[in-house]
Amino acid sequence: CAPNFLIAMAGEGDVMMSPDQADQVAQKKSPQDTAKEPEAAESPEATETKEEPKGPTNEERVAMAESSKEAGNALLKAGDAAAAASKYAEGIELTEPMLEKDPGDVGEELQKRGTALYLALRLNSAQANIKQGSWLLAIEHASKVLLIEKDNTKALYRRSLAGLQLDTEGRLEEARGDLSRLIQLEPSNREAREMLFKVKERLKELRQQEKERLSAAMKGGLYQEQHKKLGKLQAAYEEEVKRLKDAGEDEISFEDFAKKTKEKEEELEKKQKEEAQKRREEERQKEEERQLEEENRRRASEGKPPVTMEEWRAEANAAAAQEKRRVEEVVKMDEAELDEEDKKLLKETKEKGYYHGRLGTVLSDAAPKPQLVTESKDESSPKVGSEWNQAGTWEEKDASSWAQERLTAWLGDACVSGSNVTLPAGAGEVTAKVSKVKSVKGEAHIVYVRKQPRHGFNYEADLSFSMNLGDDKFSGTLSLPEIMDGIACAELRVDARWKGSGPSEAFLSLANEWLDRLRERVRGQVAAFKEEYQKRSWNFL
C-alpha cells in the first residue's frame, strides 16, 4: 500500500492516481456533484443566506400566458376543444393574480397587457366550453369578463348563447337582458336580434304552459280532478266490499277505506321522495367528487398542492355569491338611446297583464277571468264564502281592486334617509324615496278550498324614484316585474335605472349604496302589503 497514492472506485477495478491527478479530478467536479457534498461542509453564513425559490415574474407570467393562449387557439382551431380549454386555464391561472396587484407594483403597461390577456383567455374558454356543450362553465367564464367589462359584446353574446341552451326561465331572462344590451351597443348585429327573438319566443312558451296550468285551476280544473279521483276511490271501495263479502269478512266503511288508502298513498309517496332524494344526493356527491378530482389534476399539473372537498366547496360558494351580486348590479340605461325596435321591445314588456311574471304577454282583457261570486253584505257574519257554497269546496273572489289600491299605497311610501352622511363635499343629509307609482298592473284572488283561504296575487309595478345627496339631486326608475304570492319578498327582483347618465364618478358609489337601501325598503313595503292582504277575510274586501 503506497501512502502517496489515492484510490478511486471506477467500475470493475481500482485505479491508482497520484495526488496531482486527484486535484485535477476535484477541480473538474460539476455543480451537481458539489451540491451533493455533506451539509456540514457549508458554513453557517452560507446556510443563512439561502432563499426559497420564487415563482415566475410578472413579465414571465404574461409571456407564459400568451404561449398558453396561442397553444389553446391552435387546439381549438384543430377541433380539440377540451385540450384548448385546458391550455386557456393555464393562462388564466398565470394572469389572474396580476389583477389584484397594485399597478405601481406591476407596472401600468404590463398590468394592462395582463388584464387584456386575461379577458381574452376567459372569452376563449367560454367559446371552448360552448363547443363542448358545457353551458354552465361557458356562462361562468363570460360572467368573469363582464365583471371587469360590463359591456363586452363577446361576453354578452356567449353568455346569452349558453343561457338559451339551458332553457330555464331564469337563464332566459338573463339572456334577454344581455342581448338587449348587446343590441344597444351594436344595433346592426343581426345574430343578436335573431337570438333575442328566439329567447322571447321560448319565454312565451314557458309562460304559456304555466298560464294553462293556472287557468285550469281557476276554471275548476283542479276541482274536476278531485271528482275524478273520488270516483276512482269509490270504484275501488265497491270492489273491496265485494271481496270482503265473498270472503265472509266484516264490511268496512267508506271513511275507513278512504283513510287506509290515503295512509298507503302517503307512505308510498314518502318512500318515493326519500329514494329520489337519496339518488339526487348520491348524484350530487359523485359530481362534486368528479369536479374535485379534475381540479386537483389541474393543480397537480401546475405544481400546486391539492385542495380538500371543504376548500373546493368554499371557493365554489364564493364564486356563486359573487355572481349573484353581479346580477343585482344596477343597470344604467337611457331610453332615449334606444332605436325604434328596442323601444318596441320595451313597450311589449309594459303591456303584459294577467299573471305577467309567469304567463308572458297575455293582455288583461284577453286573460281568463275567474267567475265572481256574490258576497255577503253582513260584515259580522261568520260564514265563509257565498250563500250557495257553505260546504266551502272550491270558490274564488276577485280582490284585484282592493289589492292594487293597497299595493300602490305601500309602494308610494317607500323612503330611506340619513343625516350627517359623509359626502364628497362634506357631511350632509341623504334621502332616497319613491316619488311616483307610475303603474301597478295585475290581479289578486282569494281562493277557498274546503273553507281554507288562499291569498293569491300577481302584479308588476313601475316606479319613479328621487335621491338627494346633500345639494345634488338624481332620479331614475324602479321596475318590479314579478310581485307574486309564490316569491319570497326578500327575493323580489327590483331593477333600477338611472335617468340620463346617472351620478358622476364622485357620487356613484354612495348613490348605488343608497339605491340598494331603497330597493330593500321597497321589498319591505311589499312584505307589509302581503301581510295585510293575508289578514283580509272574504267579507271585508
VMD Tcl script that draws the C-alpha trace (Angstrom):
set ca {
  {0.00 0.00 0.00}
  {1.54 3.33 -1.07}
  {0.59 6.32 1.12}
  {1.35 8.80 -1.69}
  {-1.43 7.43 -3.87}
  {-5.28 7.71 -3.73}
  {-7.68 5.02 -4.72}
  {-10.89 5.97 -6.66}
  {-13.63 3.46 -7.42}
  {-14.09 3.02 -11.18}
  {-16.46 0.23 -12.01}
  {-14.81 -3.14 -12.03}
  {-11.36 -2.26 -10.68}
  {-9.36 0.23 -8.66}
  {-7.40 2.91 -10.50}
  {-4.32 4.27 -8.76}
  {-3.91 8.13 -9.03}
  {-1.23 10.45 -7.85}
  {-2.12 13.45 -5.59}
  {-1.75 15.82 -8.57}
  {-4.19 13.76 -10.61}
  {-6.67 13.73 -7.71}
  {-6.54 17.54 -7.51}
  {-7.32 17.78 -11.23}
  {-10.33 15.50 -10.84}
  {-11.61 17.59 -7.92}
  {-11.35 20.78 -9.98}
  {-13.47 19.22 -12.74}
  {-16.42 18.41 -10.45}
  {-19.76 19.61 -11.81}
  {-22.07 21.94 -9.83}
  {-24.40 18.99 -9.31}
  {-21.59 17.00 -7.67}
  {-20.70 19.95 -5.49}
  {-24.30 20.29 -4.37}
  {-24.18 16.69 -3.11}
  {-21.41 17.48 -0.60}
  {-22.41 16.98 3.04}
  {-24.25 19.93 4.55}
  {-21.75 20.00 7.43}
  {-19.17 21.35 4.99}
  {-21.22 24.51 4.45}
  {-20.54 27.49 6.64}
  {-23.31 28.91 8.86}
  {-23.17 32.16 6.86}
  {-23.92 30.34 3.60}
  {-26.86 28.49 5.22}
  {-28.39 31.72 6.47}
  {-28.28 33.42 3.07}
  {-30.19 30.61 1.27}
  {-33.52 31.83 -0.23}
  {-36.66 29.93 -1.16}
  {-37.18 29.57 -4.92}
  {-39.51 32.28 -6.26}
  {-42.33 31.91 -8.78}
  {-42.32 33.48 -12.23}
  {-42.03 37.25 -12.51}
  {-44.92 39.28 -13.88}
  {-43.17 39.54 -17.27}
  {-42.71 35.77 -17.30}
  {-46.36 35.24 -16.33}
  {-47.56 37.30 -19.28}
  {-45.17 35.59 -21.69}
  {-46.18 32.11 -20.49}
  {-49.88 33.00 -20.60}
  {-49.52 34.27 -24.18}
  {-47.94 30.95 -25.12}
  {-50.83 29.09 -23.46}
  {-53.32 31.22 -25.37}
  {-51.63 30.59 -28.71}
  {-51.47 26.85 -28.00}
  {-55.13 26.85 -26.98}
  {-56.12 28.72 -30.14}
  {-54.31 26.16 -32.27}
  {-56.04 23.28 -30.47}
  {-59.44 24.96 -30.76}
  {-58.90 25.52 -34.47}
  {-57.95 21.84 -34.82}
  {-61.21 20.82 -33.16}
  {-59.88 19.72 -29.74}
  {-61.99 21.99 -27.54}
  {-61.23 20.09 -24.31}
  {-57.47 20.42 -24.72}
  {-57.88 24.05 -25.72}
  {-59.87 24.77 -22.56}
  {-57.10 23.19 -20.50}
  {-54.48 25.44 -22.13}
  {-56.62 28.53 -21.57}
  {-56.98 27.52 -17.92}
  {-53.19 27.55 -17.58}
  {-53.08 31.10 -18.90}
  {-55.90 32.22 -16.61}
  {-54.08 30.78 -13.61}
  {-50.99 32.81 -14.54}
  {-52.70 36.16 -15.20}
  {-55.49 36.22 -12.61}
  {-53.19 37.04 -9.64}
  {-51.94 40.12 -11.51}
  {-55.42 41.68 -11.47}
  {-55.32 42.01 -7.70}
  {-51.93 43.75 -7.57}
  {-51.35 47.49 -7.44}
  {-50.41 48.98 -10.85}
  {-47.40 50.59 -9.20}
  {-46.03 47.17 -8.23}
  {-46.62 45.58 -11.61}
  {-46.25 48.48 -13.96}
  {-49.25 50.14 -15.57}
  {-48.49 48.98 -19.11}
  {-47.71 45.42 -18.04}
  {-50.89 45.20 -15.97}
  {-52.99 46.47 -18.88}
  {-51.38 43.85 -21.07}
  {-52.03 41.14 -18.47}
  {-55.67 42.22 -18.00}
  {-56.33 42.22 -21.75}
  {-54.77 38.76 -21.99}
  {-56.87 37.50 -19.04}
  {-60.09 38.72 -20.69}
  {-59.13 37.06 -23.99}
  {-58.42 33.78 -22.21}
  {-61.79 33.89 -20.42}
  {-63.63 34.63 -23.68}
  {-61.81 31.83 -25.49}
  {-62.60 29.48 -22.59}
  {-66.27 30.35 -22.93}
  {-66.10 29.54 -26.64}
  {-64.32 26.22 -25.99}
  {-66.93 25.22 -23.42}
  {-69.77 26.16 -25.79}
  {-68.27 23.79 -28.36}
  {-68.27 21.05 -25.71}
  {-71.82 21.80 -24.56}
  {-70.59 22.82 -21.10}
  {-73.10 25.65 -20.80}
  {-72.63 26.48 -17.12}
  {-68.85 26.75 -17.48}
  {-69.30 28.94 -20.54}
  {-71.60 31.23 -18.55}
  {-69.08 31.35 -15.70}
  {-66.22 32.43 -17.98}
  {-68.32 35.07 -19.76}
  {-69.55 36.40 -16.41}
  {-65.95 36.82 -15.23}
  {-65.32 39.05 -18.22}
  {-68.46 41.10 -17.58}
  {-67.34 41.74 -14.01}
  {-64.44 43.72 -15.49}
  {-66.02 44.96 -18.73}
  {-69.80 45.08 -18.31}
  {-70.32 46.00 -21.97}
  {-68.02 43.41 -23.53}
  {-70.06 42.36 -26.58}
  {-68.44 38.92 -27.00}
  {-69.11 38.05 -23.36}
  {-72.72 39.24 -23.61}
  {-73.29 37.15 -26.72}
  {-71.61 33.97 -25.45}
  {-73.33 34.08 -22.07}
  {-76.72 34.53 -23.72}
  {-75.99 31.73 -26.20}
  {-75.20 29.32 -23.34}
  {-78.19 30.53 -21.30}
  {-80.53 29.82 -24.22}
  {-79.39 26.19 -24.24}
  {-80.14 25.73 -20.53}
  {-83.78 26.59 -21.28}
  {-84.84 27.77 -17.81}
  {-86.84 30.92 -17.21}
  {-84.10 32.47 -15.06}
  {-81.33 31.87 -17.63}
  {-83.58 33.00 -20.48}
  {-84.38 36.23 -18.63}
  {-80.65 36.82 -18.15}
  {-80.06 36.11 -21.84}
  {-82.77 38.57 -22.82}
  {-81.11 41.27 -20.73}
  {-77.68 40.51 -22.22}
  {-78.99 40.55 -25.78}
  {-80.96 43.75 -25.25}
  {-77.78 45.44 -24.03}
  {-75.78 43.95 -26.92}
  {-78.28 45.35 -29.45}
  {-77.93 48.76 -27.84}
  {-74.15 48.55 -28.28}
  {-74.34 47.05 -31.78}
  {-77.68 48.00 -33.39}
  {-76.70 46.29 -36.67}
  {-75.92 42.91 -35.04}
  {-78.39 40.66 -36.87}
  {-77.38 37.48 -34.99}
  {-78.13 39.13 -31.64}
  {-81.55 40.27 -32.85}
  {-82.41 36.81 -34.14}
  {-81.32 35.21 -30.87}
  {-83.30 37.77 -28.85}
  {-86.37 36.81 -30.86}
  {-85.77 33.11 -30.07}
  {-85.29 33.87 -26.38}
  {-88.51 35.87 -26.19}
  {-90.47 33.21 -28.05}
  {-89.18 30.49 -25.72}
  {-90.07 32.59 -22.68}
  {-93.58 32.98 -24.07}
  {-93.85 29.21 -24.50}
  {-92.74 28.52 -20.93}
  {-95.10 31.12 -19.53}
  {-97.95 29.91 -21.72}
  {-97.52 26.44 -20.24}
  {-97.73 27.94 -16.75}
  {-100.71 30.02 -17.81}
  {-102.59 26.95 -18.97}
  {-101.92 25.21 -15.68}
  {-103.13 28.16 -13.63}
  {-106.04 28.79 -15.96}
  {-107.19 25.21 -15.49}
  {-107.08 25.74 -11.74}
  {-109.07 28.99 -11.94}
  {-111.71 27.39 -14.17}
  {-112.22 24.46 -11.85}
  {-109.77 22.05 -13.45}
  {-108.37 21.06 -10.08}
  {-111.89 20.59 -8.71}
  {-112.79 18.34 -11.64}
  {-109.62 16.36 -10.98}
  {-110.78 15.87 -7.37}
  {-114.11 14.50 -8.62}
  {-112.29 12.11 -10.92}
  {-110.08 10.90 -8.07}
  {-113.10 10.47 -5.81}
  {-114.81 8.36 -8.50}
  {-111.80 6.05 -8.69}
  {-111.78 5.71 -4.91}
  {-115.49 4.87 -4.88}
  {-114.95 2.15 -7.51}
  {-112.05 0.69 -5.53}
  {-114.18 0.71 -2.38}
  {-117.01 -1.18 -4.09}
  {-114.53 -3.82 -5.26}
  {-113.16 -4.13 -1.72}
  {-116.68 -4.51 -0.26}
  {-117.41 -7.28 -2.76}
  {-114.15 -9.05 -1.92}
  {-114.83 -8.87 1.82}
  {-118.38 -10.19 1.35}
  {-117.20 -13.12 -0.77}
  {-114.53 -13.91 1.82}
  {-117.04 -13.74 4.67}
  {-115.14 -10.92 6.38}
  {-116.54 -7.87 8.17}
  {-117.60 -4.98 5.96}
  {-115.54 -1.79 6.07}
  {-116.98 1.72 5.95}
  {-116.09 4.06 3.10}
  {-114.46 6.51 5.55}
  {-112.18 3.80 6.98}
  {-111.35 2.54 3.49}
  {-110.52 6.06 2.30}
  {-108.38 6.63 5.39}
  {-106.40 3.41 4.87}
  {-105.99 4.16 1.16}
  {-104.70 7.64 1.94}
  {-102.25 6.26 4.50}
  {-100.90 3.80 1.94}
  {-100.57 6.52 -0.69}
  {-98.79 8.83 1.75}
  {-96.44 6.06 2.83}
  {-95.67 5.22 -0.80}
  {-95.18 8.88 -1.69}
  {-92.89 9.35 1.30}
  {-90.82 6.35 0.31}
  {-90.56 7.54 -3.29}
  {-89.49 11.01 -2.17}
  {-86.85 9.56 0.14}
  {-85.49 7.34 -2.64}
  {-85.47 10.24 -5.11}
  {-83.72 12.47 -2.58}
  {-81.18 9.76 -1.90}
  {-80.49 9.36 -5.63}
  {-80.11 13.10 -6.10}
  {-77.74 13.32 -3.16}
  {-75.64 10.44 -4.48}
  {-75.51 12.03 -7.93}
  {-74.56 15.38 -6.39}
  {-71.76 13.81 -4.36}
  {-70.43 11.94 -7.40}
  {-70.45 15.13 -9.46}
  {-68.65 17.04 -6.70}
  {-66.04 14.28 -6.40}
  {-65.56 14.32 -10.18}
  {-65.11 18.10 -10.25}
  {-62.75 18.00 -7.26}
  {-60.67 15.29 -8.91}
  {-60.48 17.34 -12.10}
  {-59.49 20.45 -10.14}
  {-56.73 18.61 -8.26}
  {-55.40 17.14 -11.51}
  {-55.16 20.64 -12.90}
  {-53.44 21.88 -9.75}
  {-51.01 18.96 -9.81}
  {-50.05 19.76 -13.41}
  {-49.23 23.29 -12.23}
  {-47.22 22.12 -9.24}
  {-49.82 23.21 -6.70}
  {-50.98 21.28 -3.65}
  {-54.40 19.59 -3.81}
  {-57.47 21.11 -2.11}
  {-59.94 19.34 0.14}
  {-63.63 19.00 -0.59}
  {-64.40 21.68 2.02}
  {-61.95 24.13 0.44}
  {-63.31 23.47 -3.03}
  {-66.91 23.99 -1.86}
  {-65.95 27.25 -0.15}
  {-64.41 28.55 -3.41}
  {-67.50 27.49 -5.39}
  {-69.83 29.18 -2.90}
  {-67.78 32.37 -3.01}
  {-67.93 32.39 -6.82}
  {-71.71 31.84 -6.73}
  {-72.16 34.71 -4.26}
  {-70.07 37.00 -6.46}
  {-72.19 36.10 -9.49}
  {-75.39 36.84 -7.56}
  {-74.06 40.28 -6.63}
  {-73.20 40.95 -10.24}
  {-76.71 40.07 -11.43}
  {-78.17 42.51 -8.91}
  {-75.89 45.32 -10.07}
  {-77.69 48.48 -11.07}
  {-78.24 48.69 -14.80}
  {-77.77 52.11 -16.32}
  {-79.85 52.72 -19.37}
  {-81.21 55.85 -21.00}
  {-84.28 55.01 -23.10}
  {-83.51 57.98 -25.30}
  {-80.56 55.99 -26.66}
  {-82.78 53.12 -27.87}
  {-83.68 52.76 -31.52}
  {-87.26 52.17 -32.67}
  {-87.07 48.38 -32.47}
  {-85.64 48.47 -28.95}
  {-88.43 50.83 -27.89}
  {-90.94 48.41 -29.36}
  {-89.45 45.54 -27.32}
  {-89.64 47.61 -24.14}
  {-93.24 48.56 -24.91}
  {-94.19 44.91 -25.20}
  {-92.91 44.21 -21.69}
  {-95.02 47.07 -20.31}
  {-98.24 45.81 -21.92}
  {-98.31 42.48 -20.09}
  {-101.32 41.86 -17.96}
  {-102.72 38.83 -16.20}
  {-100.03 36.75 -14.43}
  {-97.26 38.69 -16.17}
  {-94.41 37.09 -14.27}
  {-95.17 33.58 -15.47}
  {-97.57 33.82 -18.36}
  {-95.98 36.17 -20.86}
  {-97.76 38.80 -22.88}
  {-101.39 37.91 -22.19}
  {-103.30 41.16 -22.06}
  {-105.61 41.70 -19.13}
  {-108.79 41.85 -21.23}
  {-107.84 38.62 -23.03}
  {-106.91 36.62 -19.95}
  {-109.18 34.04 -18.33}
  {-111.32 35.60 -15.60}
  {-112.44 33.64 -12.54}
  {-116.20 33.77 -12.09}
  {-117.19 36.20 -9.34}
  {-119.48 35.16 -6.52}
  {-121.99 37.19 -4.57}
  {-120.51 38.42 -1.30}
  {-122.44 38.84 1.93}
  {-123.22 42.39 2.96}
  {-123.35 41.48 6.65}
  {-119.81 42.10 7.86}
  {-120.50 40.47 11.22}
  {-121.43 37.17 9.58}
  {-119.06 34.34 10.50}
  {-119.81 32.48 7.29}
  {-117.04 31.78 4.79}
  {-117.71 32.11 1.06}
  {-121.04 32.70 -0.65}
  {-124.51 31.61 0.49}
  {-124.75 28.80 -2.05}
  {-121.42 27.24 -1.16}
  {-121.32 26.84 2.59}
  {-119.62 23.47 2.08}
  {-116.57 25.51 1.05}
  {-115.32 23.04 -1.55}
  {-113.92 25.49 -4.14}
  {-114.72 29.16 -4.58}
  {-112.96 32.31 -5.73}
  {-113.25 36.01 -5.03}
  {-111.70 38.80 -7.07}
  {-109.61 41.02 -4.76}
  {-107.81 42.89 -7.56}
  {-109.22 46.37 -6.92}
  {-108.51 46.36 -3.20}
  {-105.05 44.78 -3.61}
  {-104.00 47.20 -6.35}
  {-105.01 50.19 -4.23}
  {-103.20 48.95 -1.13}
  {-100.07 47.85 -3.01}
  {-99.88 51.27 -4.67}
  {-100.13 52.96 -1.28}
  {-97.43 50.78 0.29}
  {-95.02 51.26 -2.62}
  {-95.58 55.02 -2.66}
  {-94.46 55.28 0.98}
  {-91.02 53.69 0.39}
  {-88.33 56.07 1.68}
  {-84.88 55.90 3.30}
  {-82.87 58.78 4.73}
  {-79.85 59.61 6.82}
  {-78.22 62.65 8.40}
  {-74.56 63.54 8.82}
  {-73.63 61.25 5.91}
  {-70.12 61.65 4.51}
  {-70.41 63.27 1.06}
  {-67.71 64.32 -1.43}
  {-68.15 67.95 -0.28}
  {-68.51 67.13 3.43}
  {-71.18 65.79 5.76}
  {-74.83 66.23 4.80}
  {-78.27 64.68 4.56}
  {-79.26 61.90 2.17}
  {-82.78 60.96 1.09}
  {-83.95 58.34 -1.42}
  {-87.65 57.74 -1.96}
  {-90.28 56.56 -4.40}
  {-91.52 59.81 -5.92}
  {-94.29 58.31 -8.02}
  {-96.01 54.98 -8.57}
  {-96.25 55.06 -12.36}
  {-98.25 51.85 -12.77}
  {-99.39 48.73 -10.90}
  {-100.87 46.02 -13.12}
  {-102.12 42.56 -12.31}
  {-104.78 40.65 -10.42}
  {-105.44 39.15 -7.00}
  {-107.87 36.44 -5.92}
  {-108.83 34.71 -2.72}
  {-109.48 31.06 -3.43}
  {-111.29 28.90 -0.87}
  {-110.62 25.17 -0.93}
  {-112.61 23.29 1.73}
  {-113.10 26.54 3.67}
  {-109.35 27.25 3.72}
  {-108.44 30.61 2.10}
  {-105.51 31.01 -0.25}
  {-104.50 34.59 -0.97}
  {-103.07 34.72 -4.47}
  {-101.76 37.76 -6.32}
  {-99.58 38.58 -9.29}
  {-98.59 42.17 -10.10}
  {-95.93 44.17 -11.85}
  {-95.07 47.74 -10.93}
  {-93.11 50.63 -12.39}
  {-91.92 53.35 -10.00}
  {-90.04 56.64 -10.22}
  {-87.51 57.46 -7.52}
  {-85.59 60.57 -6.49}
  {-82.39 60.87 -4.48}
  {-80.82 63.86 -2.75}
  {-77.15 63.59 -1.79}
  {-76.74 66.86 0.01}
  {-77.42 69.54 -2.61}
  {-77.02 67.13 -5.55}
  {-80.16 65.51 -6.93}
  {-80.60 62.38 -9.04}
  {-83.55 60.33 -10.26}
  {-84.46 57.13 -12.07}
  {-86.93 54.28 -12.28}
  {-87.54 51.05 -10.40}
  {-89.22 48.06 -12.03}
  {-90.75 45.12 -10.15}
  {-91.71 42.59 -12.86}
  {-92.83 39.75 -10.57}
  {-94.69 40.67 -7.38}
  {-96.19 37.28 -6.68}
  {-97.50 35.36 -3.69}
  {-95.17 32.47 -4.53}
  {-91.98 34.57 -4.40}
  {-90.40 35.46 -1.05}
  {-90.26 39.23 -0.61}
  {-86.53 39.08 0.14}
  {-86.00 37.54 -3.31}
  {-88.10 40.06 -5.24}
  {-86.42 41.34 -8.36}
  {-86.13 45.16 -8.29}
  {-84.45 46.51 -11.43}
  {-83.06 50.04 -11.18}
  {-82.14 52.52 -13.90}
  {-80.69 55.98 -13.52}
  {-82.16 58.78 -15.58}
  {-79.69 60.12 -18.10}
  {-76.05 59.34 -17.41}
  {-76.66 58.94 -13.66}
  {-74.39 60.13 -10.85}
  {-70.86 61.23 -11.59}
  {-67.88 59.12 -10.56}
  {-67.53 61.09 -7.33}
  {-71.09 60.19 -6.25}
  {-71.57 56.80 -7.93}
  {-70.52 54.52 -5.07}
  {-72.56 56.42 -2.46}
  {-75.56 56.72 -4.80}
  {-75.57 52.98 -5.50}
  {-75.35 52.26 -1.76}
  {-78.44 54.35 -1.02}
  {-80.24 53.00 -4.07}
  {-79.69 49.48 -2.72}
  {-81.17 50.63 0.59}
  {-84.22 51.98 -1.22}
  {-84.62 48.71 -3.09}
  {-84.58 46.81 0.21}
  {-87.18 49.22 1.60}
  {-89.38 48.59 -1.44}
  {-89.14 44.86 -0.76}
  {-90.12 45.56 2.84}
  {-93.15 47.54 1.65}
  {-94.25 44.60 -0.49}
  {-93.87 42.33 2.55}
  {-96.09 44.69 4.56}
  {-98.72 44.62 1.80}
  {-98.58 40.83 1.68}
  {-99.09 40.60 5.46}
  {-102.06 42.99 5.31}
  {-103.59 41.12 2.38}
  {-103.34 37.73 4.07}
  {-105.30 39.10 7.03}
  {-108.22 40.08 4.77}
  {-111.21 37.78 5.03}
  {-113.84 37.11 2.39}
  {-116.39 39.54 3.79}
  {-114.11 42.50 4.45}
  {-112.90 43.22 0.90}
}
mol new
graphics top color blue
foreach p $ca { graphics top sphere $p radius 0.5 }
foreach p [lrange $ca 0 end-1] q [lrange $ca 1 end] { graphics top cylinder $p $q radius 0.2 }
display resetview
